[in-house]
Amino acid sequence: MANREETQEDEEERWEERTLSLLNESKIDQQLLSPEMKAKVKVKVKSGKNKKNALKRMRRPMVIPGVIIELQDHVLRENALRCLSNFLLEKRMDDPENYYRTGYLLFHSCSTMSILLQELLAAFRKMVDGTLNVRSAKRLANVLTLLQSIAANNETRKKFADSNVPNFLIPIIKFKSPLEVFQNVQAIALSVFGILCQARDGSIVKWAIESDVLELCQCSMEFGNELSKVVAMHILEAILQDESGLSYICSPACSQLLEGLMKAWEHLLFVNVLSAENQDFSPRLFFHIIRCYVLLCNELRGFEVVVKRLPFPVTNGSFREITEEFPIIDSLLQQLLVSTGKETEVPEL
């Protein structure tokens, strides 16, 4: 029994590593973490290195295809998913060539995508009938980690999006579960869309818009945990940095969508103002919201909306202590205030 508990502790998910570390420009999020969270992330990364001994057999090139084949056996599948997931987490930074190679093999190997889709459908059934537990949630997280590697591979990214398999992740992200761990699983699912969008491929951005990923981000900002919110902001930034994506969001036809995003950001900012008093402030969320405002200002209608709807806490110095602590936030905020003509509203000390 004790060994089983130790194993469960060893397998504690490194959620930050499974999500944000896979996104471009995610280093900023680590810089803006609180000292307490930084310490936790370091512990998780350190503990993850201890898994290398358990993955020795995975280092031989021909072992990966063999483990992928094990996915076809119902008895061996759960362990194969875990092995492949741990392997991908280890190789993503240490050996990116094998990381991308594994994503390629997963996508092109016989029946593997169908098996991963079956795993998603099995999770749906558990979500609906109320039998979803921590073990099944972690199994789903392992499936999503495999899908991340497919989304990250340049040769499979577009085909993966065209297959519509990512669309099956939408119910997972929208589902409300009493399991606390499931919110982190939802962040992993959302990060698959983030990995796809960060390639700045116009066709992928178009696909994301048509797949209602923008509405999905809005939903995550309203109901997700902080990790999901930050991943959602990364996706929005990637779309706003694409000319067609920016034009779409700022078009008159999307007035309701833009209004919803502005309300979501305004709510998060006011929550942050209150949280600052309780030392529970999220600097990285504040940074990404300001960055989205700045990106919207690159389009005329977006600029007009930002000038009209910029929340008062942004312009009245409510976040002065935070901007003094994080110069990168202060620089971005000053850029926004100057471009919108709001810098004169900030009171002097």
N, C-alpha and C positions, 0 to 999 in steps of 0.2 A: 504493500500500500504506500509506504514511504517512497519507494523508488518511483512509483507512478506519479506521486505529487511532485517529486524532483523533476521528472520528465516534463510535466506540465509547466513547471516554472521555467525550465530551459527553453521551452517552445513559445514563451511569451512573445507576442508579435511586436516587431519594431515598426510601428505604424508610420512614423515619420520617414523612415528609410524606405518603406514600401510605397510611399506616395510622392511626397515633395521632392525627394532626392532624385527622382526620375524626370523631373521637369526642368526645362531650361531656366536659368536665372533663379533657381531655387536657393542659391547660397545666401541671397538676401534674407530669406526667411530664417535661416540659422542665425544670422547676425542679429535679427530682431527678436529672437527668443529671450525669454526671461532667464536669469541665471539658474533658477531652479529647473526649468525645462531643459536648458543646455546640459545640466548635469545628468538628467535622466536620459537624454539622447546619447550622451557619451557612454553611459553604463550599458545601454542597449546595444550600441555598436560594438563595444568591447566584448559583451557576452556573445554577440553574433560571431566573433572571430573564433570562439571556442568550438564552433560547429565544424571547423575545417577538418578535424580528425574524423568526424563522422561522414565526411564527404570524400574521403580519399579515393574510394572506388569510382567516384564520379569524374575523376580527373582524366581517366583514360578516354581518348576521343571516341572509341567505339561503344562506350558504355551508354552514352546519351541515347542513341537510337534504340538500344536495348530497353532502357527504362521507359522510353516513349511507347514501345510495343507493349510493355506491361500495363499500360493504360487500358488496353483492350480486355484485360482480365478483371472482372468485377472484384475478385478477392484481393488482387494486388494493386488495384487502382488507387486507393486512398494513400497507401505508402508511396506509390510512384508519384502522385501529385505532390506529396510533401517533399520528396527527394528532389524533384525537378524545381520546385519553388525555392527550396533552400539553396540549391545550386545556382539558380538565377540571381538570388540576392547576393551571393558571394561573388559571382563572376561579373556582375554589372560594373563594378569599379575596378576590380583587380584584373579582369580578363574580358574586356568588352567584345573582343572578337568572338569568343565562345558564347557570350551572352546573345549576340545578334544571330550567331549560327544556330543556336538552340531555337530561337524564335522562328527562323526560317524552316527548320526541321519540323517543328510543331505544326506549322501551317500547311506544309506540303506532304507530310506523312499520311499514309492511308488511314482514313476514318478518324483521325485525331480531333479535327474540328467538330465532327459530329458528336464525339464523346464529350468534349468540353461543353457543347451545347446541351447534351443530356444532363450533365452536371448542373448546369444553370436551371434547367427545367425541374430537376429533382429538388433544388433549393427552393424554387417557387412553390412546389407542393408543400414543403415544410413550412414555408412562410404563411401559406393559406390555412393549413390545418392546425397551426399552432405548435408544431413539434420541433421548430427550429431551436437548437441549443448551441452551446459554445463550441462543441466539437464540429457540428455541421457548419457553423459560421466560419471556423478556421479552415475547414475543407474548402468552402467557397472562396475564402481569401487566397488559398493556394491556386485555385483555378484562375482567379483574376490576375494573379502574378504571372501566370503563363500567358494570359492574353495581353498583359503589358509588354512582354518581350516581343510578341507578334506586332503590336502597334508601333514599337520602337524601331523595328527593322525597315530600312528604306525599301527593300524589295517586296515586303509583304504589307506595308502600311495601307496603300491604296486598295489593294485586293481585299484586305481585311475589312476596310470601311464599306466597300462595295458588296461584301457578303452579307451585310446587315446584321452580323453577329453582335456588334457593339450595341445595337438597338435593344437587344435582350437584357442589357444591363440597366435600362431605364427603370423597370419595375423594382429592381433591387435598391436603386438610389431613392426612389420615392416611398418605399415601404417603411412603415413605422413599427419598430420592434422594441419590446421592453428590454432586450439584451443590450447592455452598454457596449459590449464588444462589437455589435453589429454596426454601430455608427462608424467605427473605424473601417469595417469591411465596405461600407458605402463609400467612404473616402477613396478606397482602393479602386472601386468600380468607377468612380468619377474621374480618377486619375488616368484611366484608359482613354477617356475622351481628351484629357489634357495632353497626353503623349501624342495622340493623333493630331491635335490642333497646333501643337507647338512647332510642327514642321513648316508652318507658314505656307502650306500648299493651298493655292486658291481653290482647287477642286475639293480638298478636304474641308476647308472652311465652308464652302457651299453645301457640302454634305451635312456638316454639323448644324448649319442653320435649318436645312430642310428636315433634319431629324429632331428638331426642337431642343437642341442642346442648350440654347440660351435660356429657355424656360426652365430647363433642368437646373441650370446654375442658379437662377433666381430662387427656385424651390430649395436648393441646398443652402443658400444664404439665409433663408428664413427658418429652416427647420434642422439643418445639419449641425454637427459639432464644429469647433473651431477649425479642425483639420479639413473638413469638407468645405467650409467657407473659403479657406485660403486656396484650396485646389480650384474651387469654382472661380475665384478671382483670377487665377492664372489662366484659366480657359477664356474668360472674358477679355483679358489683356491680349491674348494671342489673336482672338477674333478682331478686336479693335485695332490691332496693328496691321491687319490686312485691309487694303483699301476697299475691297468689295464688302467685307464684313462691317467696317465702319459706316459705309454708305447705307447698308441695309438697316443697321440699328438706328441710324439717324433719319431714315426715310419717314415721310408722313404716314405711310401705311403701318409703321411699327410704333406709332405714338404710345399705344397702350403698353408695349413691351418696355420702351424706354422709361415711361412713367413708373412701371413696376420696378425697374432696376434702380431708379433714383430713390424711390421710397425705401427699397431694401437697404441701400447704402446709408440713407439718412437715419434709418432705424438703428443700424449697426453703429453709426457714429454717436448717436445719443446714448446708446447702451454703453459704449466705450467711455463716454463722459462720466456716467454714473459709476462704471466699473473702476475708473481711475481712482475714485475716492476709496474703493475697497481693495486697492492694489491688485485688481484682477484685469488690468487693461491689456489689450492685445495690440502691441505696436505694429506687428506685421499686417494685421487686418487694416489698420489705419493707413499704412503705407500703400497697400494695394488699392484701397478705395480712392485715395488721392491720385494714384497713378491712372486709374480708369477715368477720373475727371479730366486729367491732363490729356489723355488720349482722345476723349470726346471733343475736346477743344480744337482738334485738328480738322474738324468738319464744321461748317458754318452753323447748321441747325443744332448740332451737338453743343457748340460753343454757346449759343443762345439759351439752350436749356440749362446748361451748367451755371451760367451767370444768373439766371432767374431762380434756380432751385438749389444753389449752393447752401448747405446748412449753416446756420449761424455759428455753431461751435467751431467750425473750420476757420471763420473769419474773425472771431472775437478773442482769440488767444487762449481758448479753453485747453488746448493741447500744448501750451508753451513748455511745460516741464518735460514732456515727451520729446518735443523737437530739440530741446537743449541736450537731452541724453542721447538722441540718435540724429547726428548731423545729416545723414542721408535723407531722413524724413523731412527735416527742416528745409533742405535744399529743394526737394520736390514740392513741398508746400509753398515755398516762396515763388517757385515757378508758376504754380497754379494761381496764386493771389495776384501776381504781376500781370499774367496773361488775361485775367478776368477783371482787372482793375479794382480788386478788393483789398489790396495791401494797405490802403489808407484806413480800413475799418479795424485793423488790429491795434488795440490800445497800447500805448507806451507803458513801460514799467515805471 
